[in-house]
Amino acid sequence: MSSNPHIIDPDTLRELSGKRSAAAVRNWAKKQGIPTLQGASGLFTTDAGLNHAMGIGAAGERSYRPEDIA
């Protein structure tokens, strides 16, 4: 796992997608509109990338945080 809390690591992407292979996770992410990069440990993205794919937060806006709902 990354020491950066904003990085969504390969294991988390596999868990979110329900896919096992890197190629299947990559295809799933592409279909979902999630931007990804290939790192030394595998495919990764950021929490901002997930928010963007879900249409949460526009450019220059603060990202959604669970604490904001209270």
MMTF fields as JSON, N, C-alpha, C and O atoms, coordinates in Angstrom:
{
  "mmtfVersion": "1.0.0",
  "mmtfProducer": "UNKNOWN",
  "numBonds": 279,
  "numAtoms": 280,
  "numGroups": 70,
  "numChains": 1,
  "numModels": 1,
  "chainsPerModel": [1],
  "groupsPerChain": [70],
  "chainIdList": ["A"],
  "bondAtomList": [4, 2, 8, 6, 12, 10, 16, 14, 20, 18, 24, 22, 28, 26, 32, 30, 36, 34, 40, 38, 44, 42, 48, 46, 52, 50, 56, 54, 60, 58, 64, 62, 68, 66, 72, 70, 76, 74, 80, 78, 84, 82, 88, 86, 92, 90, 96, 94, 100, 98, 104, 102, 108, 106, 112, 110, 116, 114, 120, 118, 124, 122, 128, 126, 132, 130, 136, 134, 140, 138, 144, 142, 148, 146, 152, 150, 156, 154, 160, 158, 164, 162, 168, 166, 172, 170, 176, 174, 180, 178, 184, 182, 188, 186, 192, 190, 196, 194, 200, 198, 204, 202, 208, 206, 212, 210, 216, 214, 220, 218, 224, 222, 228, 226, 232, 230, 236, 234, 240, 238, 244, 242, 248, 246, 252, 250, 256, 254, 260, 258, 264, 262, 268, 266, 272, 270, 276, 274],
  "bondOrderList": [1, 1, 1, 1, 1, 1, 1, 1, 1, 1, 1, 1, 1, 1, 1, 1, 1, 1, 1, 1, 1, 1, 1, 1, 1, 1, 1, 1, 1, 1, 1, 1, 1, 1, 1, 1, 1, 1, 1, 1, 1, 1, 1, 1, 1, 1, 1, 1, 1, 1, 1, 1, 1, 1, 1, 1, 1, 1, 1, 1, 1, 1, 1, 1, 1, 1, 1, 1, 1],
  "groupList": [{"groupName": "MET", "atomNameList": ["N", "CA", "C", "O"], "elementList": ["N", "C", "C", "O"], "formalChargeList": [0, 0, 0, 0], "bondAtomList": [1, 0, 2, 1, 3, 2], "bondOrderList": [1, 1, 2], "singleLetterCode": "M", "chemCompType": "L-PEPTIDE LINKING"}, {"groupName": "SER", "atomNameList": ["N", "CA", "C", "O"], "elementList": ["N", "C", "C", "O"], "formalChargeList": [0, 0, 0, 0], "bondAtomList": [1, 0, 2, 1, 3, 2], "bondOrderList": [1, 1, 2], "singleLetterCode": "S", "chemCompType": "L-PEPTIDE LINKING"}, {"groupName": "ASN", "atomNameList": ["N", "CA", "C", "O"], "elementList": ["N", "C", "C", "O"], "formalChargeList": [0, 0, 0, 0], "bondAtomList": [1, 0, 2, 1, 3, 2], "bondOrderList": [1, 1, 2], "singleLetterCode": "N", "chemCompType": "L-PEPTIDE LINKING"}, {"groupName": "PRO", "atomNameList": ["N", "CA", "C", "O"], "elementList": ["N", "C", "C", "O"], "formalChargeList": [0, 0, 0, 0], "bondAtomList": [1, 0, 2, 1, 3, 2], "bondOrderList": [1, 1, 2], "singleLetterCode": "P", "chemCompType": "L-PEPTIDE LINKING"}, {"groupName": "HIS", "atomNameList": ["N", "CA", "C", "O"], "elementList": ["N", "C", "C", "O"], "formalChargeList": [0, 0, 0, 0], "bondAtomList": [1, 0, 2, 1, 3, 2], "bondOrderList": [1, 1, 2], "singleLetterCode": "H", "chemCompType": "L-PEPTIDE LINKING"}, {"groupName": "ILE", "atomNameList": ["N", "CA", "C", "O"], "elementList": ["N", "C", "C", "O"], "formalChargeList": [0, 0, 0, 0], "bondAtomList": [1, 0, 2, 1, 3, 2], "bondOrderList": [1, 1, 2], "singleLetterCode": "I", "chemCompType": "L-PEPTIDE LINKING"}, {"groupName": "ASP", "atomNameList": ["N", "CA", "C", "O"], "elementList": ["N", "C", "C", "O"], "formalChargeList": [0, 0, 0, 0], "bondAtomList": [1, 0, 2, 1, 3, 2], "bondOrderList": [1, 1, 2], "singleLetterCode": "D", "chemCompType": "L-PEPTIDE LINKING"}, {"groupName": "THR", "atomNameList": ["N", "CA", "C", "O"], "elementList": ["N", "C", "C", "O"], "formalChargeList": [0, 0, 0, 0], "bondAtomList": [1, 0, 2, 1, 3, 2], "bondOrderList": [1, 1, 2], "singleLetterCode": "T", "chemCompType": "L-PEPTIDE LINKING"}, {"groupName": "LEU", "atomNameList": ["N", "CA", "C", "O"], "elementList": ["N", "C", "C", "O"], "formalChargeList": [0, 0, 0, 0], "bondAtomList": [1, 0, 2, 1, 3, 2], "bondOrderList": [1, 1, 2], "singleLetterCode": "L", "chemCompType": "L-PEPTIDE LINKING"}, {"groupName": "ARG", "atomNameList": ["N", "CA", "C", "O"], "elementList": ["N", "C", "C", "O"], "formalChargeList": [0, 0, 0, 0], "bondAtomList": [1, 0, 2, 1, 3, 2], "bondOrderList": [1, 1, 2], "singleLetterCode": "R", "chemCompType": "L-PEPTIDE LINKING"}, {"groupName": "GLU", "atomNameList": ["N", "CA", "C", "O"], "elementList": ["N", "C", "C", "O"], "formalChargeList": [0, 0, 0, 0], "bondAtomList": [1, 0, 2, 1, 3, 2], "bondOrderList": [1, 1, 2], "singleLetterCode": "E", "chemCompType": "L-PEPTIDE LINKING"}, {"groupName": "GLY", "atomNameList": ["N", "CA", "C", "O"], "elementList": ["N", "C", "C", "O"], "formalChargeList": [0, 0, 0, 0], "bondAtomList": [1, 0, 2, 1, 3, 2], "bondOrderList": [1, 1, 2], "singleLetterCode": "G", "chemCompType": "PEPTIDE LINKING"}, {"groupName": "LYS", "atomNameList": ["N", "CA", "C", "O"], "elementList": ["N", "C", "C", "O"], "formalChargeList": [0, 0, 0, 0], "bondAtomList": [1, 0, 2, 1, 3, 2], "bondOrderList": [1, 1, 2], "singleLetterCode": "K", "chemCompType": "L-PEPTIDE LINKING"}, {"groupName": "ALA", "atomNameList": ["N", "CA", "C", "O"], "elementList": ["N", "C", "C", "O"], "formalChargeList": [0, 0, 0, 0], "bondAtomList": [1, 0, 2, 1, 3, 2], "bondOrderList": [1, 1, 2], "singleLetterCode": "A", "chemCompType": "L-PEPTIDE LINKING"}, {"groupName": "VAL", "atomNameList": ["N", "CA", "C", "O"], "elementList": ["N", "C", "C", "O"], "formalChargeList": [0, 0, 0, 0], "bondAtomList": [1, 0, 2, 1, 3, 2], "bondOrderList": [1, 1, 2], "singleLetterCode": "V", "chemCompType": "L-PEPTIDE LINKING"}, {"groupName": "TRP", "atomNameList": ["N", "CA", "C", "O"], "elementList": ["N", "C", "C", "O"], "formalChargeList": [0, 0, 0, 0], "bondAtomList": [1, 0, 2, 1, 3, 2], "bondOrderList": [1, 1, 2], "singleLetterCode": "W", "chemCompType": "L-PEPTIDE LINKING"}, {"groupName": "GLN", "atomNameList": ["N", "CA", "C", "O"], "elementList": ["N", "C", "C", "O"], "formalChargeList": [0, 0, 0, 0], "bondAtomList": [1, 0, 2, 1, 3, 2], "bondOrderList": [1, 1, 2], "singleLetterCode": "Q", "chemCompType": "L-PEPTIDE LINKING"}, {"groupName": "PHE", "atomNameList": ["N", "CA", "C", "O"], "elementList": ["N", "C", "C", "O"], "formalChargeList": [0, 0, 0, 0], "bondAtomList": [1, 0, 2, 1, 3, 2], "bondOrderList": [1, 1, 2], "singleLetterCode": "F", "chemCompType": "L-PEPTIDE LINKING"}, {"groupName": "TYR", "atomNameList": ["N", "CA", "C", "O"], "elementList": ["N", "C", "C", "O"], "formalChargeList": [0, 0, 0, 0], "bondAtomList": [1, 0, 2, 1, 3, 2], "bondOrderList": [1, 1, 2], "singleLetterCode": "Y", "chemCompType": "L-PEPTIDE LINKING"}],
  "groupTypeList": [0, 1, 1, 2, 3, 4, 5, 5, 6, 3, 6, 7, 8, 9, 10, 8, 1, 11, 12, 9, 1, 13, 13, 13, 14, 9, 2, 15, 13, 12, 12, 16, 11, 5, 3, 7, 8, 16, 11, 13, 1, 11, 8, 17, 7, 7, 6, 13, 11, 8, 2, 4, 13, 0, 11, 5, 11, 13, 13, 11, 10, 9, 1, 18, 9, 3, 10, 6, 5, 13],
  "groupIdList": [1, 2, 3, 4, 5, 6, 7, 8, 9, 10, 11, 12, 13, 14, 15, 16, 17, 18, 19, 20, 21, 22, 23, 24, 25, 26, 27, 28, 29, 30, 31, 32, 33, 34, 35, 36, 37, 38, 39, 40, 41, 42, 43, 44, 45, 46, 47, 48, 49, 50, 51, 52, 53, 54, 55, 56, 57, 58, 59, 60, 61, 62, 63, 64, 65, 66, 67, 68, 69, 70],
  "secStructList": [7, 7, 1, 1, 6, 6, 3, 3, 7, 2, 2, 2, 2, 2, 2, 2, 2, 6, 7, 7, 1, 2, 2, 2, 2, 2, 2, 2, 2, 2, 2, 2, 6, 7, 7, 7, 3, 3, 3, 6, 6, 3, 3, 3, 3, 3, 2, 2, 2, 2, 2, 2, 2, 6, 6, 7, 1, 7, 6, 6, 1, 7, 7, 7, 7, 4, 4, 4, 4, 7],
  "xCoordList": [0.84, 0.0, 0.884, 1.956, 0.423, 1.168, 1.123, 0.155, 2.173, 2.175, 1.388, 1.114, 1.025, 0.229, -1.255, -1.707, -2.015, -3.416, -4.299, -5.439, -3.814, -4.599, -4.443, -5.164, -3.507, -3.268, -4.159, -4.223, -4.837, -5.638, -4.772, -4.541, -4.3, -3.307, -3.932, -5.155, -3.094, -3.597, -4.531, -5.53, -4.226, -5.08, -6.472, -7.474, -6.528, -7.822, -8.601, -9.815, -7.917, -8.602, -9.157, -10.269, -8.391, -8.891, -10.133, -11.102, -10.098, -11.239, -12.466, -13.572, -12.27, -13.382, -13.991, -15.208, -13.13, -13.6, -14.148, -14.991, -13.674, -14.052, -13.309, -13.654, -12.296, -11.5, -10.194, -9.745, -9.583, -8.324, -7.104, -6.095, -7.188, -6.003, -5.855, -6.829, -4.617, -4.333, -5.057, -5.566, -5.103, -5.778, -7.276, -7.87, -7.885, -9.317, -9.603, -10.596, -8.73, -8.898, -8.736, -9.509, -7.748, -7.512, -8.746, -9.178, -9.307, -10.499, -11.688, -12.437, -11.857, -12.945, -12.794, -13.754, -11.594, -11.358, -11.629, -12.23, -11.19, -11.41, -12.905, -13.355, -13.677, -15.125, -15.808, -16.83, -15.25, -15.823, -15.363, -15.877, -14.4, -13.872, -12.88, -12.677, -12.259, -11.296, -9.902, -9.423, -9.244, -7.884, -6.92, -6.982, -6.042, -5.075, -3.691, -3.53, -2.709, -1.318, -0.738, -1.213, 0.287, 0.983, 2.21, 3.089, 2.276, 3.425, 4.205, 3.848, 5.264, 6.1, 5.316, 5.605, 4.328, 3.528, 2.276, 1.58, 1.978, 0.782, -0.004, 0.475, -1.219, -2.108, -2.558, -2.872, -2.59, -3.065, -3.796, -3.702, -4.52, -5.191, -5.161, -4.452, -5.92, -5.991, -7.445, -8.358, -7.657, -9.03, -9.68, -10.885, -8.903, -9.433, -9.873, -10.872, -9.124, -9.499, -10.822, -11.654, -11.017, -12.293, -13.422, -14.498, -13.185, -14.205, -14.582, -15.763, -13.594, -13.846, -14.712, -15.672, -14.374, -15.131, -16.578, -17.474, -16.804, -18.155, -18.878, -20.038, -18.196, -18.816, -18.904, -19.726, -18.047, -18.042, -16.92, -15.755, -17.278, -16.276, -15.839, -15.41, -15.948, -15.488, -14.054, -13.516, -13.455, -12.076, -11.973, -12.765, -11.005, -10.793, -11.647, -11.44, -12.61, -13.446, -12.853, -12.099, -13.199, -12.782, -13.487, -14.667, -12.799, -13.374, -14.331, -14.234, -15.241, -16.163, -15.414, -14.458, -15.854, -15.311, -16.497, -17.466, -16.446, -17.562, -17.921, -19.093, -16.946, -17.212, -18.111, -18.748, -18.164, -18.965, -20.463, -21.253, -20.862, -22.291, -22.951, -24.157, -22.18, -22.723, -23.705, -24.265],
  "yCoordList": [-1.18, 0.0, 1.242, 1.258, 2.263, 3.507, 4.279, 4.185, 5.036, 5.896, 7.183, 7.939, 7.433, 8.597, 8.218, 7.331, 8.872, 8.49, 8.798, 8.338, 9.553, 9.901, 8.891, 8.959, 7.954, 6.946, 5.733, 5.206, 5.298, 4.073, 2.997, 3.021, 2.061, 1.078, -0.072, -0.201, -0.904, -2.005, -2.957, -3.405, -3.27, -4.182, -3.592, -4.301, -2.315, -1.652, -1.595, -1.797, -1.324, -1.319, -2.7, -2.814, -3.754, -5.116, -5.377, -5.971, -4.936, -5.125, -4.361, -4.9, -3.113, -2.304, -2.88, -2.87, -3.381, -3.877, -5.29, -5.669, -6.07, -7.483, -8.312, -9.468, -7.727, -8.411, -8.9, -8.385, -9.899, -10.445, -9.992, -9.597, -10.045, -9.732, -8.228, -7.476, -7.818, -6.4, -5.896, -4.775, -6.72, -6.317, -6.125, -5.186, -7.002, -6.885, -5.64, -4.952, -5.343, -4.137, -2.903, -1.953, -2.905, -1.776, -1.538, -0.398, -2.614, -2.481, -1.957, -1.105, -2.466, -2.008, -0.517, 0.242, -0.096, 1.314, 2.199, 3.266, 1.758, 2.539, 2.704, 3.799, 1.624, 1.692, 2.595, 3.211, 2.678, 3.523, 4.974, 5.84, 5.244, 6.599, 6.975, 8.157, 5.966, 6.206, 6.312, 5.347, 7.457, 7.586, 6.745, 6.761, 6.02, 5.171, 5.348, 5.815, 4.966, 4.932, 3.586, 2.951, 3.161, 1.927, 2.27, 2.999, 1.754, 1.968, 0.689, -0.34, 0.738, -0.434, -1.564, -2.737, -1.222, -2.234, -2.628, -3.562, -1.931, -2.212, -0.956, 0.163, -1.17, -0.079, 0.684, 0.078, 2.019, 2.817, 4.051, 4.411, 4.688, 5.954, 6.777, 6.435, 7.846, 8.687, 8.825, 8.514, 9.286, 9.518, 10.602, 10.552, 11.573, 12.612, 12.009, 12.437, 11.012, 10.326, 9.588, 9.61, 8.94, 8.263, 9.275, 9.071, 10.37, 11.413, 11.965, 12.154, 12.222, 12.751, 11.772, 12.183, 10.489, 9.484, 9.402, 9.073, 9.698, 9.658, 10.989, 11.111, 11.995, 13.292, 14.128, 15.039, 13.804, 14.535, 15.556, 15.209, 16.808, 17.872, 18.247, 17.395, 19.509, 20.015, 20.497, 20.587, 20.8, 21.297, 22.519, 23.454, 22.504, 23.619, 23.584, 24.388, 22.658, 22.532, 21.515, 20.627, 21.66, 20.706, 19.374, 19.361, 18.271, 16.944, 16.614, 17.172, 15.714, 15.195, 14.499, 13.763, 14.738, 14.026, 13.557, 14.3, 12.349, 11.854, 12.795, 12.892, 13.485, 14.394, 15.561, 16.176, 15.869, 17.01, 16.753, 17.694, 15.509, 15.172, 15.407, 15.64, 15.348, 15.454, 16.556, 16.795],
  "zCoordList": [0.0, 0.0, 0.0, 0.604, -0.676, -0.777, 0.536, 1.291, 0.796, 1.974, 1.715, 2.647, 0.458, 0.096, 0.194, -0.53, 1.074, 1.252, 0.048, 0.001, -0.914, -2.093, -3.225, -4.22, -3.082, -4.107, -3.872, -2.761, -4.908, -4.872, -5.518, -6.727, -4.714, -5.163, -5.962, -6.01, -6.586, -7.414, -6.663, -7.226, -5.413, -4.65, -4.442, -4.542, -4.158, -3.955, -5.263, -5.269, -6.367, -7.666, -7.991, -8.508, -7.692, -7.921, -7.073, -7.545, -5.835, -4.935, -5.436, -5.451, -5.843, -6.343, -7.612, -7.791, -8.489, -9.784, -9.722, -10.535, -8.763, -8.716, -9.745, -9.986, -10.346, -11.381, -10.778, -9.754, -11.417, -10.903, -11.695, -11.11, -13.0, -13.81, -14.006, -13.973, -14.209, -14.441, -15.684, -15.696, -16.729, -17.968, -17.737, -18.268, -16.954, -16.669, -15.843, -16.08, -14.865, -14.051, -14.936, -14.813, -15.819, -16.726, -17.61, -17.783, -18.166, -19.014, -18.217, -18.695, -17.007, -16.147, -15.862, -15.994, -15.473, -15.149, -16.366, -16.242, -17.526, -18.75, -19.018, -19.358, -18.869, -19.09, -18.077, -18.381, -16.872, -15.823, -15.928, -15.221, -16.805, -16.959, -15.875, -15.594, -15.261, -14.192, -14.804, -15.401, -14.672, -15.201, -14.361, -13.132, -15.027, -14.324, -14.92, -16.048, -14.144, -14.586, -14.18, -13.239, -14.895, -14.571, -13.74, -14.2, -12.535, -11.665, -11.493, -12.065, -10.713, -10.472, -9.814, -10.051, -8.989, -8.295, -9.053, -8.655, -10.137, -10.923, -11.21, -11.025, -11.666, -12.048, -10.808, -9.784, -10.9, -9.772, -10.276, -11.449, -9.38, -9.649, -8.369, -7.423, -8.338, -7.15, -6.716, -7.481, -5.499, -5.057, -5.922, -6.168, -6.381, -7.276, -8.612, -9.191, -9.101, -10.334, -10.183, -11.09, -9.048, -8.785, -8.67, -9.232, -7.944, -7.821, -9.189, -9.481, -10.017, -11.359, -12.165, -12.817, -12.117, -12.863, -12.385, -13.163, -11.116, -10.562, -10.705, -10.311, -11.271, -11.485, -10.221, -10.114, -9.272, -8.002, -8.042, -8.235, -7.859, -7.846, -9.249, -10.028, -9.559, -10.854, -10.715, -9.612, -11.838, -11.827, -10.929, -11.043, -10.048, -9.157, -7.901, -6.992, -7.837, -6.646, -5.695, -6.093, -4.462, -3.455, -3.694, -4.047, -3.513, -3.68, -2.545, -1.452, -2.813, -1.809, -0.689, -0.931, 0.54, 1.703, 2.527, 2.682, 3.057, 3.868, 5.018, 5.384, 5.589, 6.703, 6.305, 7.161, 5.004, 4.54, 4.624, 4.55, 4.775, 4.773, 6.123, 6.197, 7.165, 8.529, 8.622, 9.692]
}
